[in-house]
C-alpha cells in the first residue's frame, strides 16, 4: 500500500470558480487510475486510486462542493413543500443545474490535474432511486421517493458528468464493496480494509468510513475496467 504524497509531489491549494479550496497534485507517471466517490447531499469525497503490482496506490483525495451556496441542498424534502408548484419546479431546476455544473467541473478538474494519467472510470454507490420523477408533485406524492429524491439529484449529477466525460460508471453496494475489491485484488476483505484504513496515517484526517468505501470502490472499478490481456498462442490452445 503506497501513497504518492511525498515532498516532490507537495500539494498546492487553489480555489475553484465558486471559491471552494481544492487540492492540486502533480500527476504521477502512471498510465491509468480510477475514481471512487462517496456522495452526500450537495458534496462528495473523490478518491483516486491506481494499482502497481501488489500495491494499491492513492493518488488524490478531495472534498468537492456540488451546489452554489445560495441554493438549498434538500429542495424536495423541505422548501418546495410550502411553495406553489411553479416556484417549486424552478427551485428544483436551479438546484439540478448547479449540481450538474459543479459535478462536471469537479471531475474535469481532477482529471486535468492528474493528466497525463488517464481515468478508467468512476465507482459510486447504487443510486437511491431508479430515476427522478418528472415533477415535484410526483415526488411529494410518494414519501419513499421524497426521502431519496434530494440525494438522487447529486448522485445523478455525478454519473451524468462522468458520462459526458466519456468515463465508465461502476456501481457498488456499500455493504459488500470491500469484499468485491478484495476479491479483485486477491486479498481478504479484512486485510484490504486494514490497508485502506492505514491511509489515514499517511494523509492525516479526514479519512473516514466513507473514504474507505470510496477507495474500495475505486479499486474494484480499476480492476474491472482493466483491458483484457491478449492470450498467448499456448493459452489460446488451452481455451
Secondary structure, 3 states (H helix, E strand, C coil): CEECCCHHHCCEEEECCCCCEEEECCCCCCCEEEEEEEECCCEEEEEEEEEECCEEEEEEEEEEECCCCCCCCCCCCCHHHHCCHHHHHHHHHHHHHHHHHHHHHHHHHHHHHHCCCEEEEEEEECCCCCCCCCCHHHHHCCHHHHHHHHHHHHHHHHHHHHHHCCCEEEEECCCCHHHHHHHHHCCCHHHHHHHHHCHHHHHCCCCCHHHHHHHHHHHHHHHHCCCCCCCCHHHHHHC
